[in-house]
């Protein structure tokens, strides 16, 4: 993402479509936890033409470290 413009009331960013789609997928997955702000961001992304991924309900967002970290 890249900040195009910002002032005291508004920030405009640009992002690659894949990143914007990932963000939308996360907003959808956590819709209930994010409340009104999450819904507003979701609507903004959709209004900008971003569509969710087909597999959005199957995305895992937790961090999984590489398996070779346990090897010493």
BAFIZA-10017 format. One record per residue: residue number from 0; residue in three letters; x, y, z of N, C-alpha, C, O in turn. Coordinates in Angstrom, 2 decimals, m for minus. Layout:
@n NUM	res ALA	nc1 X	nc2 Y	nc3 Z	cac1 X	cac2 Y	cac3 Z	cc1 X	cc2 Y	cc3 Z	oc1 X	oc2 Y	oc3 Z
...
//
This chain:
@n 0	res UNK	nc1 0.83	nc2 m1.17	nc3 0.00	cac1 0.00	cac2 0.00	cac3 0.00	cc1 0.88	cc2 1.24	cc3 0.00	oc1 2.01	oc2 1.24	oc3 0.50
@n 1	res UNK	nc1 0.34	nc2 2.27	nc3 m0.57	cac1 1.07	cac2 3.52	cac3 m0.67	cc1 0.11	cc2 4.66	cc3 m0.31	oc1 m1.00	oc2 4.73	oc3 m0.85
@n 2	res UNK	nc1 0.52	nc2 5.54	nc3 0.60	cac1 m0.31	cac2 6.69	cac3 0.95	cc1 m0.18	cc2 7.73	cc3 m0.16	oc1 0.90	oc2 8.27	oc3 m0.40
@n 3	res UNK	nc1 m1.30	nc2 8.00	nc3 m0.81	cac1 m1.32	cac2 8.99	cac3 m1.89	cc1 m1.45	cc2 10.40	cc3 m1.35	oc1 m0.79	oc2 11.33	oc3 m1.81
@n 4	res UNK	nc1 m2.34	nc2 10.55	nc3 m0.35	cac1 m2.64	cac2 11.87	cac3 0.18	cc1 m3.22	cc2 11.70	cc3 1.58	oc1 m3.94	oc2 10.74	oc3 1.84
@n 5	res UNK	nc1 m2.91	nc2 12.62	nc3 2.46	cac1 m3.53	cac2 12.59	cac3 3.78	cc1 m3.65	cc2 14.00	cc3 4.33	oc1 m2.82	oc2 14.87	oc3 4.07
@n 6	res UNK	nc1 m4.70	nc2 14.19	nc3 5.11	cac1 m4.87	cac2 15.44	cac3 5.84	cc1 m5.50	cc2 15.09	cc3 7.18	oc1 m5.52	oc2 13.92	oc3 7.56
@n 7	res UNK	nc1 m5.99	nc2 16.05	nc3 7.89	cac1 m6.49	cac2 15.78	cac3 9.24	cc1 m7.78	cc2 14.97	cc3 9.27	oc1 m8.16	oc2 14.47	oc3 10.32
@n 8	res UNK	nc1 m8.46	nc2 14.85	nc3 8.14	cac1 m9.74	cac2 14.12	cac3 8.13	cc1 m9.79	cc2 12.94	cc3 7.19	oc1 m10.71	oc2 12.13	oc3 7.27
@n 9	res UNK	nc1 m8.82	nc2 12.80	nc3 6.30	cac1 m8.91	cac2 11.77	cac3 5.28	cc1 m7.53	cc2 11.27	cc3 4.86	oc1 m6.58	oc2 12.05	oc3 4.75
@n 10	res UNK	nc1 m7.43	nc2 9.97	nc3 4.62	cac1 m6.23	cac2 9.35	cac3 4.08	cc1 m6.61	cc2 8.60	cc3 2.82	oc1 m7.57	oc2 7.82	oc3 2.83
@n 11	res UNK	nc1 m5.89	nc2 8.82	nc3 1.74	cac1 m6.13	cac2 8.12	cac3 0.48	cc1 m4.92	cc2 7.22	cc3 0.22	oc1 m3.79	oc2 7.69	oc3 0.20
@n 12	res UNK	nc1 m5.19	nc2 5.93	nc3 0.03	cac1 m4.11	cac2 4.99	cac3 m0.24	cc1 m4.33	cc2 4.32	cc3 m1.58	oc1 m5.44	oc2 4.28	oc3 m2.10
@n 13	res UNK	nc1 m3.26	nc2 3.79	nc3 m2.14	cac1 m3.37	cac2 2.95	cac3 m3.32	cc1 m2.75	cc2 1.60	cc3 m2.96	oc1 m1.80	oc2 1.52	oc3 m2.19
@n 14	res UNK	nc1 m3.31	nc2 0.56	nc3 m3.52	cac1 m2.83	cac2 m0.79	cac3 m3.23	cc1 m3.03	cc2 m1.65	cc3 m4.46	oc1 m3.91	oc2 m1.38	oc3 m5.29
@n 15	res UNK	nc1 m2.23	nc2 m2.68	nc3 m4.58	cac1 m2.44	cac2 m3.64	cac3 m5.65	cc1 m3.76	cc2 m4.35	cc3 m5.42	oc1 m4.19	oc2 m4.52	oc3 m4.28
@n 16	res UNK	nc1 m4.39	nc2 m4.77	nc3 m6.48	cac1 m5.70	cac2 m5.41	cac3 m6.37	cc1 m5.64	cc2 m6.64	cc3 m5.46	oc1 m6.57	oc2 m6.86	oc3 m4.68
@n 17	res UNK	nc1 m4.58	nc2 m7.42	nc3 m5.55	cac1 m4.47	cac2 m8.63	cac3 m4.71	cc1 m4.46	cc2 m8.26	cc3 m3.23	oc1 m5.09	oc2 m8.94	oc3 m2.41
@n 18	res UNK	nc1 m3.74	nc2 m7.20	nc3 m2.87	cac1 m3.69	cac2 m6.76	cac3 m1.47	cc1 m5.04	cc2 m6.21	cc3 m1.02	oc1 m5.48	oc2 m6.48	oc3 0.10
@n 19	res UNK	nc1 m5.69	nc2 m5.45	nc3 m1.89	cac1 m7.01	cac2 m4.92	cac3 m1.56	cc1 m8.01	cc2 m6.06	cc3 m1.38	oc1 m8.86	oc2 m6.01	oc3 m0.49
@n 20	res UNK	nc1 m7.90	nc2 m7.08	nc3 m2.23	cac1 m8.79	cac2 m8.25	cac3 m2.12	cc1 m8.52	cc2 m9.00	cc3 m0.81	oc1 m9.46	oc2 m9.45	oc3 m0.16
@n 21	res UNK	nc1 m7.25	nc2 m9.14	nc3 m0.42	cac1 m6.91	cac2 m9.78	cac3 0.86	cc1 m7.51	cc2 m9.00	cc3 2.02	oc1 m8.05	oc2 m9.58	oc3 2.96
@n 22	res UNK	nc1 m7.40	nc2 m7.67	nc3 1.96	cac1 m7.97	cac2 m6.83	cac3 3.00	cc1 m9.48	cc2 m7.02	cc3 3.09	oc1 m10.03	oc2 m7.16	oc3 4.18
@n 23	res UNK	nc1 m10.15	nc2 m7.02	nc3 1.95	cac1 m11.60	cac2 m7.22	cac3 1.92	cc1 m11.96	cc2 m8.59	cc3 2.48	oc1 m12.93	oc2 m8.71	oc3 3.23
@n 24	res UNK	nc1 m11.20	nc2 m9.60	nc3 2.13	cac1 m11.46	cac2 m10.95	cac3 2.65	cc1 m11.36	cc2 m10.98	cc3 4.18	oc1 m12.18	oc2 m11.60	oc3 4.85
@n 25	res UNK	nc1 m10.35	nc2 m10.29	nc3 4.71	cac1 m10.19	cac2 m10.23	cac3 6.17	cc1 m11.33	cc2 m9.47	cc3 6.83	oc1 m11.82	oc2 m9.87	oc3 7.89
@n 26	res UNK	nc1 m11.75	nc2 m8.38	nc3 6.21	cac1 m12.88	cac2 m7.61	cac3 6.75	cc1 m14.15	cc2 m8.45	cc3 6.77	oc1 m14.94	oc2 m8.36	oc3 7.72
@n 27	res UNK	nc1 m14.35	nc2 m9.25	nc3 5.75	cac1 m15.53	cac2 m10.12	cac3 5.70	cc1 m15.42	cc2 m11.21	cc3 6.76	oc1 m16.40	oc2 m11.49	oc3 7.45
@n 28	res UNK	nc1 m14.25	nc2 m11.81	nc3 6.89	cac1 m14.06	cac2 m12.90	cac3 7.84	cc1 m14.28	cc2 m12.44	cc3 9.28	oc1 m14.77	oc2 m13.20	oc3 10.11
@n 29	res UNK	nc1 m13.90	nc2 m11.19	nc3 9.58	cac1 m14.00	cac2 m10.68	cac3 10.95	cc1 m15.08	cc2 m9.59	cc3 11.07	oc1 m14.99	oc2 m8.71	oc3 11.93
@n 30	res UNK	nc1 m16.07	nc2 m9.66	nc3 10.22	cac1 m17.14	cac2 m8.66	cac3 10.15	cc1 m17.77	cc2 m8.40	cc3 11.52	oc1 m17.97	oc2 m7.24	oc3 11.89
@n 31	res UNK	nc1 m18.08	nc2 m9.44	nc3 12.27	cac1 m18.77	cac2 m9.27	cac3 13.55	cc1 m17.87	cc2 m8.63	cc3 14.60	oc1 m18.34	oc2 m7.86	oc3 15.43
@n 32	res UNK	nc1 m16.58	nc2 m8.93	nc3 14.57	cac1 m15.66	cac2 m8.38	cac3 15.55	cc1 m15.27	cc2 m6.93	cc3 15.26	oc1 m14.94	oc2 m6.18	oc3 16.19
@n 33	res UNK	nc1 m15.30	nc2 m6.53	nc3 13.99	cac1 m14.81	cac2 m5.21	cac3 13.61	cc1 m15.85	cc2 m4.10	cc3 13.72	oc1 m15.49	oc2 m2.92	oc3 13.74
@n 34	res UNK	nc1 m17.10	nc2 m4.45	nc3 13.79	cac1 m18.15	cac2 m3.45	cac3 14.00	cc1 m18.34	cc2 m2.51	cc3 12.83	oc1 m18.10	oc2 m2.85	oc3 11.68
@n 35	res UNK	nc1 m18.79	nc2 m1.31	nc3 13.17	cac1 m19.18	cac2 m0.32	cac3 12.16	cc1 m18.01	cc2 0.13	cc3 11.28	oc1 m18.17	oc2 0.28	oc3 10.07
@n 36	res UNK	nc1 m16.85	nc2 0.33	nc3 11.87	cac1 m15.69	cac2 0.76	cac3 11.08	cc1 m15.32	cc2 m0.30	cc3 10.04	oc1 m15.01	oc2 0.04	oc3 8.89
@n 37	res UNK	nc1 m15.36	nc2 m1.57	nc3 10.43	cac1 m15.09	cac2 m2.64	cac3 9.48	cc1 m16.09	cc2 m2.66	cc3 8.34	oc1 m15.72	oc2 m2.86	oc3 7.19
@n 38	res UNK	nc1 m17.37	nc2 m2.43	nc3 8.67	cac1 m18.40	cac2 m2.38	cac3 7.62	cc1 m18.17	cc2 m1.21	cc3 6.67	oc1 m18.35	oc2 m1.33	oc3 5.46
@n 39	res UNK	nc1 m17.77	nc2 m0.07	nc3 7.23	cac1 m17.50	cac2 1.10	cac3 6.38	cc1 m16.33	cc2 0.82	cc3 5.43	oc1 m16.41	oc2 1.15	oc3 4.25
@n 40	res UNK	nc1 m15.26	nc2 0.22	nc3 5.95	cac1 m14.11	cac2 m0.10	cac3 5.10	cc1 m14.49	cc2 m1.11	cc3 4.02	oc1 m14.08	oc2 m0.98	oc3 2.87
@n 41	res UNK	nc1 m15.28	nc2 m2.11	nc3 4.40	cac1 m15.75	cac2 m3.10	cac3 3.43	cc1 m16.55	cc2 m2.42	cc3 2.32	oc1 m16.34	oc2 m2.72	oc3 1.14
@n 42	res UNK	nc1 m17.45	nc2 m1.52	nc3 2.67	cac1 m18.26	cac2 m0.81	cac3 1.67	cc1 m17.39	cc2 0.06	cc3 0.77	oc1 m17.65	oc2 0.14	oc3 m0.44
@n 43	res UNK	nc1 m16.37	nc2 0.70	nc3 1.34	cac1 m15.47	cac2 1.53	cac3 0.54	cc1 m14.71	cc2 0.69	cc3 m0.49	oc1 m14.59	oc2 1.08	oc3 m1.65
@n 44	res UNK	nc1 m14.21	nc2 m0.45	nc3 m0.05	cac1 m13.49	cac2 m1.33	cac3 m0.98	cc1 m14.41	cc2 m1.83	cc3 m2.09	oc1 m14.04	oc2 m1.84	oc3 m3.26
@n 45	res UNK	nc1 m15.61	nc2 m2.23	nc3 m1.72	cac1 m16.56	cac2 m2.70	cac3 m2.73	cc1 m16.94	cc2 m1.58	cc3 m3.69	oc1 m17.06	oc2 m1.81	oc3 m4.90
@n 46	res UNK	nc1 m17.12	nc2 m0.35	nc3 m3.17	cac1 m17.45	cac2 0.80	cac3 m4.02	cc1 m16.31	cc2 1.12	cc3 m5.00	oc1 m16.55	oc2 1.64	oc3 m6.09
@n 47	res UNK	nc1 m15.08	nc2 0.80	nc3 m4.59	cac1 m13.92	cac2 1.02	cac3 m5.46	cc1 m13.74	cc2 m0.10	cc3 m6.48	oc1 m12.82	oc2 m0.06	oc3 m7.29
@n 48	res UNK	nc1 m14.64	nc2 m1.10	nc3 m6.45	cac1 m14.59	cac2 m2.18	cac3 m7.43	cc1 m13.85	cc2 m3.42	cc3 m6.98	oc1 m13.63	oc2 m4.32	oc3 m7.79
@n 49	res UNK	nc1 m13.46	nc2 m3.50	nc3 m5.72	cac1 m12.75	cac2 m4.68	cac3 m5.21	cc1 m13.78	cc2 m5.76	cc3 m4.91	oc1 m14.77	oc2 m5.51	oc3 m4.23
@n 50	res UNK	nc1 m13.54	nc2 m6.96	nc3 m5.41	cac1 m14.41	cac2 m8.10	cac3 m5.17	cc1 m13.69	cc2 m9.09	cc3 m4.25	oc1 m12.48	oc2 m9.24	oc3 m4.34
@n 51	res UNK	nc1 m14.43	nc2 m9.76	nc3 m3.37	cac1 m13.79	cac2 m10.76	cac3 m2.49	cc1 m13.31	cc2 m11.96	cc3 m3.29	oc1 m13.81	oc2 m12.24	oc3 m4.38
@n 52	res UNK	nc1 m12.34	nc2 m12.66	nc3 m2.73	cac1 m11.85	cac2 m13.90	cac3 m3.35	cc1 m12.94	cc2 m14.95	cc3 m3.30	oc1 m13.82	oc2 m14.91	oc3 m2.44
@n 53	res UNK	nc1 m12.88	nc2 m15.89	nc3 m4.20	cac1 m13.84	cac2 m16.99	cac3 m4.21	cc1 m13.67	cc2 m17.84	cc3 m2.96	oc1 m14.66	oc2 m18.30	oc3 m2.39
@n 54	res UNK	nc1 m12.44	nc2 m18.05	nc3 m2.51	cac1 m12.15	cac2 m18.90	cac3 m1.37	cc1 m12.04	cc2 m18.09	cc3 m0.07	oc1 m11.39	oc2 m18.56	oc3 0.87
@n 55	res UNK	nc1 m12.64	nc2 m16.92	nc3 0.02	cac1 m12.48	cac2 m16.04	cac3 1.18	cc1 m12.82	cc2 m16.72	cc3 2.50	oc1 m12.18	oc2 m16.44	oc3 3.51
@n 56	res UNK	nc1 m13.81	nc2 m17.59	nc3 2.52	cac1 m14.20	cac2 m18.23	cac3 3.77	cc1 m13.19	cc2 m19.28	cc3 4.22	oc1 m13.31	oc2 m19.79	oc3 5.33
@n 57	res UNK	nc1 m12.20	nc2 m19.61	nc3 3.41	cac1 m11.23	cac2 m20.64	cac3 3.76	cc1 m9.85	cc2 m20.08	cc3 4.11	oc1 m8.92	oc2 m20.84	oc3 4.36
@n 58	res UNK	nc1 m9.71	nc2 m18.76	nc3 4.14	cac1 m8.41	cac2 m18.16	cac3 4.42	cc1 m8.11	cc2 m18.25	cc3 5.91	oc1 m8.98	oc2 m17.98	oc3 6.74
@n 59	res UNK	nc1 m6.89	nc2 m18.62	nc3 6.23	cac1 m6.45	cac2 m18.65	cac3 7.63	cc1 m5.55	cc2 m17.45	cc3 7.85	oc1 m4.61	oc2 m17.24	oc3 7.08
@n 60	res UNK	nc1 m5.81	nc2 m16.68	nc3 8.88	cac1 m5.07	cac2 m15.45	cac3 9.12	cc1 m4.07	cc2 m15.54	cc3 10.26	oc1 m3.32	oc2 m14.59	oc3 10.49
@n 61	res UNK	nc1 m4.04	nc2 m16.65	nc3 10.99	cac1 m3.09	cac2 m16.74	cac3 12.10	cc1 m1.68	cc2 m17.01	cc3 11.56	oc1 m1.52	oc2 m17.54	oc3 10.46
@n 62	res UNK	nc1 m0.69	nc2 m16.64	nc3 12.33	cac1 0.71	cac2 m16.81	cac3 11.90	cc1 1.17	cc2 m18.22	cc3 12.19	oc1 0.94	oc2 m18.75	oc3 13.28
@n 63	res UNK	nc1 1.81	nc2 m18.84	nc3 11.22	cac1 2.40	cac2 m20.17	cac3 11.37	cc1 3.88	cc2 m20.04	cc3 11.05	oc1 4.24	oc2 m19.80	oc3 9.90
@n 64	res UNK	nc1 4.76	nc2 m20.20	nc3 12.05	cac1 6.20	cac2 m20.06	cac3 11.76	cc1 6.68	cc2 m21.22	cc3 10.89	oc1 6.06	oc2 m22.29	oc3 10.87
@n 65	res UNK	nc1 7.78	nc2 m21.02	nc3 10.20	cac1 8.34	cac2 m22.12	cac3 9.40	cc1 8.67	cc2 m23.32	cc3 10.29	oc1 9.10	oc2 m23.15	oc3 11.43
@n 66	res UNK	nc1 8.46	nc2 m24.51	nc3 9.77	cac1 8.67	cac2 m25.72	cac3 10.57	cc1 10.12	cc2 m25.95	cc3 10.94	oc1 10.40	oc2 m26.65	oc3 11.91
@n 67	res UNK	nc1 11.06	nc2 m25.37	nc3 10.20	cac1 12.48	cac2 m25.60	cac3 10.52	cc1 12.98	cc2 m24.74	cc3 11.67	oc1 14.16	oc2 m24.84	oc3 12.01
@n 68	res UNK	nc1 12.15	nc2 m23.91	nc3 12.28	cac1 12.60	cac2 m23.11	cac3 13.43	cc1 12.83	cc2 m23.97	cc3 14.67	oc1 13.61	oc2 m23.58	oc3 15.54
@n 69	res UNK	nc1 12.17	nc2 m25.16	nc3 14.78	cac1 12.37	cac2 m25.99	cac3 15.97	cc1 13.68	cc2 m26.78	cc3 15.88	oc1 14.14	oc2 m27.33	oc3 16.89
@n 70	res UNK	nc1 14.26	nc2 m26.85	nc3 14.72	cac1 15.49	cac2 m27.63	cac3 14.56	cc1 16.69	cc2 m26.81	cc3 15.01	oc1 16.86	oc2 m25.68	oc3 14.57
@n 71	res UNK	nc1 17.49	nc2 m27.36	nc3 15.85	cac1 18.68	cac2 m26.62	cac3 16.36	cc1 19.94	cc2 m27.25	cc3 15.86	oc1 21.03	oc2 m26.77	oc3 16.17
//
